[in-house]
């Protein structure tokens, strides 16, 4: 009898999962509330309000990460005995390759990208994706791939199936996605799910001094630490890595990195630790340092205008990400904050912003952000749009300064997503460079 698979959501991950399910001979039904969603060739399509019977008749339901696990049709199907799994877990069931998985509130895309670059430098052929770019389903059947480097979001960990990476890390935990997870305890529990299926020989990595995560994370596998040993301790431009089961107790020099910001040295130290756990020798990691590149929109230096460096950190979509970006640079800054805020909390930036050249607030929630910062005694400039903010920054910045777009907000007031916002920033600067 043909296996009946329902795919919920027709974004990138849903479409990739549908193709994978059909490749094994499943009868696939794709459902999406969006009436304009494009069909997947070979799959049945149901758009608009869901039909409950479609879910009850399924043998398996594959859920895209944007859909909460508590959605009513999912809950009903589970009660009916239907297998429900996220796209990440679904794809992982087809794969048997060395896997490193990276989650956390901030920095996970950067660490994922750095890890992929280090593995390539060492001669490996990793698939780099997951929450970053390419859905894991696209790795299935790729015979050129010898390892997996997967960025994982808390959403993907709600329905993880049997996903059990060989090396997994939670980088940090600061308030984000609380509407989905309820509170910080719920958010920590969701992140800690990355460790839940770890076996005795697998590696689980946590930051030191994070009691919320330590309480939530199951004590499984070989535990290593960020900021402690066994694990990695960064001190300035060095990272001291201790991994007893690999026989490693060595220091890596970081001063040749081209990545901007102190926090990126932490990201690099973390990637180096993960690479050691994946079997890369320390000498190869050291040799790769100078060649590693930042991701677009993540502390990305765009260019210098009249002695002022312009940096695109559009990926900073929450206040803590902005705090990390601002505090990691060693020159006076004109900081651009604004967009669609995820709530208050900008007052936590006032102390570090007071040390900068200027702060410009813009966008849909610019007035609220400006009011919150002004209530702390900070002098800020308020403008309407990001274009206005760029023009203001050009006037405010002095030779030797940097202009940092690190908005602390989602982008949906003016832009399609943070990438669109970052591209507009980059184009504005590059137009003036030419």
LUMTORDO-242511 format. One record per residue (C-alpha): x, y, z; residue in one letter. Coordinates in nm, 3 decimals. Last residue first. Layout:
BEGIN
X_Y_Z_a
...
This chain:
BEGIN
3.164_5.413_-0.740_x
3.184_5.423_-0.361_x
2.863_5.622_-0.334_x
2.661_5.357_-0.514_x
2.835_5.093_-0.304_x
2.705_5.249_0.018_x
2.340_5.264_-0.089_x
2.364_4.919_-0.250_x
2.496_4.769_0.075_x
2.215_4.920_0.283_x
1.953_4.804_0.032_x
2.107_4.455_0.032_x
2.099_4.447_0.412_x
1.729_4.536_0.425_x
1.652_4.269_0.165_x
1.851_4.015_0.368_x
1.665_4.117_0.687_x
1.331_4.033_0.526_x
1.077_4.172_0.279_x
1.152_4.533_0.373_x
0.999_4.850_0.514_x
0.797_4.755_0.825_x
0.897_4.390_0.791_x
1.259_4.432_0.894_x
1.269_4.271_1.237_x
1.442_4.477_1.500_x
1.772_4.525_1.682_x
1.880_4.740_1.386_x
2.255_4.679_1.365_x
2.347_4.909_1.075_x
2.688_5.028_1.193_x
2.850_5.345_1.060_x
3.217_5.338_1.151_x
3.441_5.619_1.269_x
3.800_5.700_1.167_x
3.699_6.018_0.983_x
3.377_6.152_1.133_x
3.020_6.024_1.113_x
2.723_6.257_1.169_x
2.651_6.371_0.813_x
2.681_6.025_0.659_x
2.473_5.888_0.946_x
2.190_6.128_0.867_x
2.184_6.016_0.502_x
2.182_5.653_0.610_x
1.902_5.717_0.859_x
1.690_5.890_0.595_x
1.733_5.586_0.370_x
1.636_5.367_0.666_x
1.310_5.558_0.698_x
1.143_5.817_0.922_x
1.417_5.988_1.123_x
1.489_6.018_1.497_x
1.825_6.138_1.634_x
1.931_6.023_1.978_x
2.058_6.190_2.297_x
2.062_5.937_2.579_x
1.914_6.037_2.915_x
1.766_5.694_2.994_x
1.419_5.812_2.888_x
1.578_5.917_2.559_x
1.651_5.550_2.484_x
1.290_5.445_2.538_x
1.156_5.742_2.340_x
1.392_5.672_2.050_x
1.285_5.307_2.040_x
0.918_5.407_2.047_x
0.965_5.663_1.767_x
1.170_5.418_1.553_x
0.900_5.151_1.565_x
0.803_5.181_1.199_x
1.144_5.285_1.077_x
1.433_5.489_1.211_x
1.648_5.559_1.516_x
1.991_5.722_1.477_x
2.252_5.693_1.751_x
2.568_5.902_1.761_x
2.945_5.902_1.814_x
2.945_5.612_2.059_x
3.013_5.588_2.434_x
2.651_5.668_2.526_x
2.548_5.380_2.300_x
2.725_5.135_2.535_x
2.534_5.260_2.838_x
2.204_5.303_2.654_x
2.189_4.954_2.503_x
1.987_4.797_2.788_x
1.731_5.073_2.728_x
1.648_4.898_2.402_x
1.447_4.639_2.593_x
1.098_4.696_2.460_x
0.922_4.455_2.222_x
0.996_4.264_1.903_x
1.059_4.592_1.722_x
0.965_4.640_1.357_x
1.238_4.856_1.207_x
1.497_5.054_1.396_x
1.851_5.116_1.515_x
2.138_5.275_1.319_x
2.457_5.322_1.522_x
2.712_5.591_1.437_x
3.018_5.435_1.588_x
3.349_5.534_1.746_x
3.614_5.263_1.702_x
3.688_4.930_1.873_x
3.394_4.719_1.766_x
3.247_4.429_1.967_x
3.018_4.638_2.188_x
2.798_4.743_1.898_x
2.764_4.397_1.745_x
2.692_4.221_2.074_x
2.437_4.480_2.181_x
2.268_4.461_1.841_x
2.228_4.085_1.877_x
2.089_4.141_2.225_x
1.826_4.381_2.095_x
1.684_4.150_1.832_x
1.699_4.135_1.451_x
2.076_4.172_1.417_x
2.090_4.012_1.071_x
2.114_4.364_0.923_x
2.472_4.387_1.049_x
2.606_4.577_0.748_x
2.917_4.779_0.835_x
3.019_5.112_0.677_x
3.377_5.226_0.751_x
3.433_5.604_0.752_x
3.754_5.746_0.601_x
3.574_5.943_0.332_x
3.354_5.643_0.246_x
3.486_5.300_0.345_x
3.333_4.973_0.228_x
3.077_4.700_0.295_x
3.219_4.543_0.612_x
2.979_4.258_0.698_x
2.895_4.235_1.067_x
2.636_3.973_0.969_x
2.447_4.091_0.660_x
2.651_3.871_0.424_x
2.842_3.601_0.605_x
3.193_3.671_0.722_x
3.494_3.515_0.551_x
3.761_3.272_0.666_x
4.092_3.291_0.478_x
4.312_3.415_0.762_x
4.195_3.143_1.002_x
4.241_2.843_0.770_x
4.601_2.766_0.867_x
4.509_2.745_1.235_x
4.226_2.501_1.160_x
4.462_2.285_0.954_x
4.717_2.280_1.236_x
4.447_2.190_1.489_x
4.352_1.871_1.308_x
3.994_1.831_1.187_x
3.820_1.531_1.347_x
3.464_1.655_1.392_x
3.534_1.739_1.757_x
3.829_1.950_1.641_x
3.597_2.129_1.399_x
3.349_2.200_1.678_x
3.625_2.362_1.887_x
3.740_2.572_1.591_x
3.384_2.684_1.521_x
3.352_2.796_1.884_x
3.677_2.990_1.870_x
3.559_3.156_1.548_x
3.228_3.256_1.704_x
3.412_3.397_2.005_x
3.641_3.588_1.769_x
3.324_3.704_1.596_x
3.203_3.847_1.927_x
3.512_4.069_1.937_x
3.404_4.240_1.617_x
3.492_4.228_1.248_x
3.607_3.907_1.079_x
3.933_3.926_0.884_x
4.108_3.684_1.120_x
4.485_3.709_1.151_x
4.472_3.771_1.527_x
4.307_3.437_1.606_x
4.594_3.223_1.734_x
4.496_2.865_1.827_x
4.605_2.705_2.154_x
4.631_2.332_2.215_x
4.515_2.050_2.442_x
4.384_1.785_2.203_x
4.386_1.408_2.276_x
4.062_1.367_2.079_x
3.871_1.228_2.381_x
4.038_1.495_2.596_x
3.917_1.799_2.399_x
4.092_2.109_2.535_x
4.099_2.416_2.310_x
4.270_2.740_2.412_x
4.158_3.019_2.180_x
4.391_3.314_2.141_x
4.343_3.671_2.025_x
4.192_3.804_2.346_x
4.142_3.510_2.580_x
3.904_3.253_2.434_x
3.838_2.941_2.642_x
3.735_2.624_2.460_x
3.600_2.287_2.568_x
3.703_2.069_2.859_x
3.743_2.325_2.992_x
3.548_2.650_3.007_x
3.423_2.949_2.807_x
3.219_2.739_2.568_x
3.195_2.401_2.737_x
3.213_2.030_2.652_x
2.980_1.749_2.763_x
3.030_1.403_2.611_x
2.688_1.248_2.559_x
2.379_1.319_2.766_x
2.293_1.538_3.062_x
1.957_1.663_2.933_x
1.959_2.039_2.878_x
1.685_2.238_3.054_x
1.863_2.300_3.386_x
2.194_2.373_3.214_x
2.017_2.603_2.971_x
1.856_2.813_3.243_x
2.175_2.797_3.450_x
2.389_2.958_3.178_x
2.725_3.004_3.351_x
2.934_2.818_3.092_x
2.815_2.795_2.732_x
2.699_2.446_2.629_x
2.839_2.177_2.399_x
2.704_1.824_2.348_x
2.929_1.561_2.188_x
2.823_1.212_2.084_x
2.989_0.897_2.218_x
2.727_0.807_2.481_x
2.425_0.885_2.265_x
2.256_1.220_2.207_x
1.877_1.197_2.158_x
1.774_1.495_2.373_x
2.070_1.720_2.294_x
1.901_1.936_2.026_x
1.591_1.940_2.250_x
1.783_2.187_2.466_x
1.675_2.469_2.234_x
1.305_2.398_2.292_x
1.354_2.366_2.669_x
1.540_2.697_2.677_x
1.253_2.868_2.490_x
0.996_2.717_2.726_x
1.197_2.836_3.027_x
1.237_3.178_2.864_x
0.862_3.217_2.824_x
0.573_3.114_2.599_x
0.762_2.933_2.323_x
0.598_3.086_2.014_x
0.535_3.439_2.148_x
0.873_3.410_2.321_x
1.053_3.395_1.986_x
1.352_3.584_2.132_x
1.493_3.659_2.478_x
1.859_3.555_2.513_x
2.014_3.207_2.503_x
2.366_3.127_2.391_x
2.572_2.901_2.161_x
2.379_2.576_2.201_x
2.607_2.317_2.044_x
2.575_1.976_1.883_x
2.829_1.718_1.767_x
2.731_1.373_1.638_x
2.385_1.503_1.555_x
2.074_1.314_1.676_x
1.761_1.391_1.470_x
1.523_1.103_1.547_x
1.205_1.303_1.498_x
1.279_1.670_1.558_x
0.923_1.806_1.596_x
0.970_2.116_1.815_x
1.342_2.136_1.731_x
1.282_2.301_1.395_x
1.114_2.596_1.566_x
1.411_2.636_1.802_x
1.627_2.688_1.495_x
1.900_2.455_1.370_x
2.201_2.543_1.158_x
2.334_2.220_1.011_x
2.685_2.125_0.907_x
2.664_1.784_0.741_x
2.950_1.561_0.625_x
3.079_1.370_0.321_x
2.875_1.534_0.042_x
2.957_1.457_-0.322_x
2.701_1.175_-0.333_x
2.409_1.413_-0.292_x
2.120_1.168_-0.246_x
1.974_1.349_0.053_x
2.140_1.687_0.105_x
1.842_1.876_-0.036_x
1.622_1.747_0.248_x
1.843_1.944_0.489_x
1.684_2.267_0.368_x
1.932_2.509_0.201_x
1.972_2.862_0.336_x
2.061_2.865_0.704_x
1.784_2.687_0.896_x
1.930_2.366_0.759_x
2.235_2.438_0.549_x
2.598_2.350_0.492_x
2.660_2.020_0.313_x
3.024_1.940_0.377_x
3.291_1.832_0.129_x
3.609_1.784_0.330_x
3.960_1.891_0.231_x
4.067_2.072_0.548_x
3.982_2.409_0.390_x
3.634_2.270_0.319_x
3.591_2.174_0.685_x
3.702_2.518_0.801_x
3.464_2.689_0.555_x
3.168_2.482_0.672_x
3.245_2.558_1.036_x
3.268_2.928_0.956_x
2.925_2.920_0.788_x
2.763_2.737_1.080_x
2.931_2.966_1.333_x
2.801_3.271_1.145_x
2.449_3.134_1.110_x
2.438_3.039_1.479_x
2.560_3.375_1.606_x
2.259_3.474_1.813_x
1.972_3.287_1.978_x
2.136_2.947_1.987_x
2.165_2.643_1.759_x
2.442_2.459_1.578_x
2.437_2.100_1.454_x
2.740_1.894_1.354_x
2.683_1.577_1.154_x
2.899_1.288_1.038_x
2.691_1.118_0.767_x
2.403_0.868_0.774_x
2.113_1.043_0.602_x
1.758_0.940_0.510_x
1.613_0.982_0.861_x
1.780_1.323_0.883_x
1.547_1.447_0.608_x
1.234_1.379_0.815_x
1.394_1.515_1.130_x
1.473_1.847_0.963_x
1.139_1.865_0.781_x
0.951_1.831_1.109_x
0.774_1.511_1.209_x
0.419_1.387_1.270_x
0.333_1.014_1.264_x
-0.045_0.964_1.262_x
-0.196_0.786_1.563_x
-0.533_0.967_1.569_x
-0.417_1.180_1.864_x
-0.119_1.282_1.649_x
-0.356_1.379_1.368_x
-0.568_1.592_1.600_x
-0.263_1.773_1.739_x
-0.133_1.842_1.389_x
-0.473_1.971_1.276_x
-0.492_2.202_1.580_x
-0.148_2.362_1.550_x
0.046_2.274_1.869_x
0.363_2.186_1.674_x
0.379_2.544_1.551_x
0.407_2.601_1.173_x
0.705_2.808_1.057_x
0.931_2.504_1.077_x
0.760_2.315_0.791_x
0.573_2.004_0.905_x
0.599_1.658_0.752_x
0.287_1.449_0.819_x
0.300_1.071_0.796_x
0.052_0.790_0.730_x
-0.212_1.044_0.631_x
-0.590_0.990_0.641_x
-0.633_1.197_0.959_x
-0.447_1.489_0.805_x
-0.653_1.501_0.486_x
-0.965_1.449_0.699_x
-0.906_1.780_0.875_x
-0.941_1.974_0.549_x
-0.724_2.286_0.584_x
-0.843_2.632_0.488_x
-0.670_2.755_0.169_x
-0.471_2.539_-0.070_x
-0.476_2.163_-0.122_x
-0.230_2.033_-0.381_x
-0.161_1.677_-0.493_x
0.204_1.617_-0.569_x
0.372_1.531_-0.900_x
0.506_1.879_-0.966_x
0.489_2.090_-0.648_x
0.220_2.355_-0.685_x
0.289_2.725_-0.629_x
0.131_2.891_-0.326_x
-0.116_3.166_-0.420_x
-0.403_3.041_-0.200_x
-0.174_3.058_0.103_x
-0.314_2.829_0.372_x
-0.083_2.555_0.253_x
-0.126_2.182_0.204_x
0.088_1.949_-0.008_x
-0.043_1.594_-0.057_x
0.214_1.331_-0.143_x
0.166_0.968_-0.247_x
0.505_0.830_-0.149_x
0.741_0.660_-0.395_x
1.077_0.722_-0.228_x
1.148_1.018_-0.455_x
0.800_1.151_-0.378_x
0.894_1.203_-0.014_x
1.215_1.383_-0.113_x
1.033_1.614_-0.353_x
0.778_1.697_-0.084_x
1.054_1.760_0.172_x
1.225_2.008_-0.063_x
0.895_2.188_-0.123_x
0.825_2.207_0.248_x
1.174_2.333_0.333_x
1.169_2.610_0.074_x
0.818_2.731_0.156_x
0.516_2.521_0.078_x
0.376_2.452_0.424_x
0.246_2.126_0.566_x
0.351_1.823_0.360_x
0.114_1.525_0.390_x
0.257_1.181_0.323_x
0.060_0.872_0.223_x
0.268_0.554_0.192_x
0.137_0.343_-0.095_x
0.000_0.000_0.000_x
